Every structure is written in structure tokens, then in C-alpha cells.
Amino acid sequence: MAEVHYGVVQVGDRWTIIGDQLRFGAYRNRHEAERAAVRLAEQATGLGLPVRMHLQDETGQLHRPTLLS
């Protein structure tokens, strides 16, 4: 089964959502970007697709992905 991967990363002074062939939004803080990414992921999980969410913290560390179902 296919998986969808989304990430929330900092680009300059903004946070953005990335994925396969996707770069979406310019949020003022990580929390806003994460909420938007979860809403986006809910669309895929509603179709039965598993989503792995990759989150970067304020120090630039990219953490292990979380499986959303």
C-alpha cells in the first residue's frame, strides 16, 4: 500500500509543509504549520492512506516520522 509523507520544516523565518512534489504555505510558527499539515494529512487518511509526518524542531533537528492513521 502507498504511503503519504508530509514534513513541516523551517525555511528562513517561516515554516512550510513539504511532501512529494509539494511545498505548501508560509506559516509564522511551527505550531501553525503543524496544525495545517495534520488537516492536510486527514484528507489522505480519510481515503485509507497511511501518512507519515516528519517534523523539524526549532534547532533544525528532523525527528523520526510519526505514523498517522
mmCIF file of the C-alpha atoms, coordinates in Angstrom:
data_MODEL
# 
_entry.id   MODEL 
# 
loop_
_atom_site.group_PDB 
_atom_site.id 
_atom_site.type_symbol 
_atom_site.label_atom_id 
_atom_site.label_alt_id 
_atom_site.label_comp_id 
_atom_site.label_asym_id 
_atom_site.label_entity_id 
_atom_site.label_seq_id 
_atom_site.pdbx_PDB_ins_code 
_atom_site.Cartn_x 
_atom_site.Cartn_y 
_atom_site.Cartn_z 
_atom_site.occupancy 
_atom_site.B_iso_or_equiv 
_atom_site.pdbx_formal_charge 
_atom_site.auth_seq_id 
_atom_site.auth_comp_id 
_atom_site.auth_asym_id 
_atom_site.auth_atom_id 
_atom_site.pdbx_PDB_model_num 
ATOM 1  C CA . MET A 1 1  ? 0.000  0.000  0.000  1.00 0.00 ? 1  MET A CA 1 
ATOM 2  C CA . ALA A 1 2  ? 1.200  3.502  -0.779 1.00 0.00 ? 2  ALA A CA 1 
ATOM 3  C CA . GLU A 1 3  ? 2.178  5.875  1.996  1.00 0.00 ? 3  GLU A CA 1 
ATOM 4  C CA . VAL A 1 4  ? 1.950  9.638  2.004  1.00 0.00 ? 4  VAL A CA 1 
ATOM 5  C CA . HIS A 1 5  ? 4.802  11.608 3.581  1.00 0.00 ? 5  HIS A CA 1 
ATOM 6  C CA . TYR A 1 6  ? 4.484  15.200 4.762  1.00 0.00 ? 6  TYR A CA 1 
ATOM 7  C CA . GLY A 1 7  ? 7.035  17.277 6.581  1.00 0.00 ? 7  GLY A CA 1 
ATOM 8  C CA . VAL A 1 8  ? 6.994  20.544 8.490  1.00 0.00 ? 8  VAL A CA 1 
ATOM 9  C CA . VAL A 1 9  ? 10.297 22.372 8.076  1.00 0.00 ? 9  VAL A CA 1 
ATOM 10 C CA . GLN A 1 10 ? 11.690 25.838 8.629  1.00 0.00 ? 10 GLN A CA 1 
ATOM 11 C CA . VAL A 1 11 ? 12.669 27.810 5.535  1.00 0.00 ? 11 VAL A CA 1 
ATOM 12 C CA . GLY A 1 12 ? 14.233 31.119 6.510  1.00 0.00 ? 12 GLY A CA 1 
ATOM 13 C CA . ASP A 1 13 ? 11.967 32.766 9.076  1.00 0.00 ? 13 ASP A CA 1 
ATOM 14 C CA . ARG A 1 14 ? 8.851  30.800 8.024  1.00 0.00 ? 14 ARG A CA 1 
ATOM 15 C CA . TRP A 1 15 ? 7.602  27.232 8.409  1.00 0.00 ? 15 TRP A CA 1 
ATOM 16 C CA . THR A 1 16 ? 6.324  25.268 5.426  1.00 0.00 ? 16 THR A CA 1 
ATOM 17 C CA . ILE A 1 17 ? 4.753  21.898 4.612  1.00 0.00 ? 17 ILE A CA 1 
ATOM 18 C CA . ILE A 1 18 ? 6.660  19.691 2.210  1.00 0.00 ? 18 ILE A CA 1 
ATOM 19 C CA . GLY A 1 19 ? 5.868  16.409 0.516  1.00 0.00 ? 19 GLY A CA 1 
ATOM 20 C CA . ASP A 1 20 ? 6.375  14.592 -2.760 1.00 0.00 ? 20 ASP A CA 1 
ATOM 21 C CA . GLN A 1 21 ? 6.285  17.365 -5.384 1.00 0.00 ? 21 GLN A CA 1 
ATOM 22 C CA . LEU A 1 22 ? 4.741  19.671 -2.747 1.00 0.00 ? 22 LEU A CA 1 
ATOM 23 C CA . ARG A 1 23 ? 5.767  22.832 -0.941 1.00 0.00 ? 23 ARG A CA 1 
ATOM 24 C CA . PHE A 1 24 ? 2.823  24.491 0.751  1.00 0.00 ? 24 PHE A CA 1 
ATOM 25 C CA . GLY A 1 25 ? 2.337  27.526 2.949  1.00 0.00 ? 25 GLY A CA 1 
ATOM 26 C CA . ALA A 1 26 ? 4.489  30.049 4.772  1.00 0.00 ? 26 ALA A CA 1 
ATOM 27 C CA . TYR A 1 27 ? 3.500  29.947 8.426  1.00 0.00 ? 27 TYR A CA 1 
ATOM 28 C CA . ARG A 1 28 ? 4.781  32.291 11.140 1.00 0.00 ? 28 ARG A CA 1 
ATOM 29 C CA . ASN A 1 29 ? 5.446  29.480 13.588 1.00 0.00 ? 29 ASN A CA 1 
ATOM 30 C CA . ARG A 1 30 ? 5.860  25.722 13.715 1.00 0.00 ? 30 ARG A CA 1 
ATOM 31 C CA . HIS A 1 31 ? 2.603  25.170 15.605 1.00 0.00 ? 31 HIS A CA 1 
ATOM 32 C CA . GLU A 1 32 ? 0.519  26.791 12.847 1.00 0.00 ? 32 GLU A CA 1 
ATOM 33 C CA . ALA A 1 33 ? 2.309  24.739 10.188 1.00 0.00 ? 33 ALA A CA 1 
ATOM 34 C CA . GLU A 1 34 ? 1.828  21.503 12.139 1.00 0.00 ? 34 GLU A CA 1 
ATOM 35 C CA . ARG A 1 35 ? -1.911 22.120 12.528 1.00 0.00 ? 35 ARG A CA 1 
ATOM 36 C CA . ALA A 1 36 ? -2.227 22.771 8.790  1.00 0.00 ? 36 ALA A CA 1 
ATOM 37 C CA . ALA A 1 37 ? -0.192 19.640 7.992  1.00 0.00 ? 37 ALA A CA 1 
ATOM 38 C CA . VAL A 1 38 ? -2.420 17.499 10.206 1.00 0.00 ? 38 VAL A CA 1 
ATOM 39 C CA . ARG A 1 39 ? -5.519 18.865 8.438  1.00 0.00 ? 39 ARG A CA 1 
ATOM 40 C CA . LEU A 1 40 ? -3.902 18.023 5.101  1.00 0.00 ? 40 LEU A CA 1 
ATOM 41 C CA . ALA A 1 41 ? -2.997 14.534 6.341  1.00 0.00 ? 41 ALA A CA 1 
ATOM 42 C CA . GLU A 1 42 ? -6.585 13.918 7.471  1.00 0.00 ? 42 GLU A CA 1 
ATOM 43 C CA . GLN A 1 43 ? -7.677 14.076 3.842  1.00 0.00 ? 43 GLN A CA 1 
ATOM 44 C CA . ALA A 1 44 ? -5.324 11.224 2.906  1.00 0.00 ? 44 ALA A CA 1 
ATOM 45 C CA . THR A 1 45 ? -6.103 9.132  5.990  1.00 0.00 ? 45 THR A CA 1 
ATOM 46 C CA . GLY A 1 46 ? -9.805 9.609  5.235  1.00 0.00 ? 46 GLY A CA 1 
ATOM 47 C CA . LEU A 1 47 ? -9.125 7.822  1.950  1.00 0.00 ? 47 LEU A CA 1 
ATOM 48 C CA . GLY A 1 48 ? -7.427 4.980  3.790  1.00 0.00 ? 48 GLY A CA 1 
ATOM 49 C CA . LEU A 1 49 ? -3.848 6.030  3.044  1.00 0.00 ? 49 LEU A CA 1 
ATOM 50 C CA . PRO A 1 50 ? -1.318 5.944  5.867  1.00 0.00 ? 50 PRO A CA 1 
ATOM 51 C CA . VAL A 1 51 ? 0.526  9.215  6.427  1.00 0.00 ? 51 VAL A CA 1 
ATOM 52 C CA . ARG A 1 52 ? 3.974  9.644  7.937  1.00 0.00 ? 52 ARG A CA 1 
ATOM 53 C CA . MET A 1 53 ? 4.541  13.092 9.407  1.00 0.00 ? 53 MET A CA 1 
ATOM 54 C CA . HIS A 1 54 ? 8.116  14.373 9.596  1.00 0.00 ? 54 HIS A CA 1 
ATOM 55 C CA . LEU A 1 55 ? 8.646  17.300 11.978 1.00 0.00 ? 55 LEU A CA 1 
ATOM 56 C CA . GLN A 1 56 ? 11.637 19.576 12.318 1.00 0.00 ? 56 GLN A CA 1 
ATOM 57 C CA . ASP A 1 57 ? 12.154 21.398 15.599 1.00 0.00 ? 57 ASP A CA 1 
ATOM 58 C CA . GLU A 1 58 ? 13.380 24.943 16.158 1.00 0.00 ? 58 GLU A CA 1 
ATOM 59 C CA . THR A 1 59 ? 17.005 23.746 16.366 1.00 0.00 ? 59 THR A CA 1 
ATOM 60 C CA . GLY A 1 60 ? 16.829 22.240 12.864 1.00 0.00 ? 60 GLY A CA 1 
ATOM 61 C CA . GLN A 1 61 ? 16.656 18.634 14.093 1.00 0.00 ? 61 GLN A CA 1 
ATOM 62 C CA . LEU A 1 62 ? 14.424 16.449 11.905 1.00 0.00 ? 62 LEU A CA 1 
ATOM 63 C CA . HIS A 1 63 ? 12.783 13.816 14.089 1.00 0.00 ? 63 HIS A CA 1 
ATOM 64 C CA . ARG A 1 64 ? 11.652 10.297 13.204 1.00 0.00 ? 64 ARG A CA 1 
ATOM 65 C CA . PRO A 1 65 ? 8.325  10.345 11.394 1.00 0.00 ? 65 PRO A CA 1 
ATOM 66 C CA . THR A 1 66 ? 5.073  9.702  13.192 1.00 0.00 ? 66 THR A CA 1 
ATOM 67 C CA . LEU A 1 67 ? 2.518  7.386  11.581 1.00 0.00 ? 67 LEU A CA 1 
ATOM 68 C CA . LEU A 1 68 ? -0.936 8.964  11.368 1.00 0.00 ? 68 LEU A CA 1 
ATOM 69 C CA . SER A 1 69 ? -3.870 6.738  10.603 1.00 0.00 ? 69 SER A CA 1 
# 
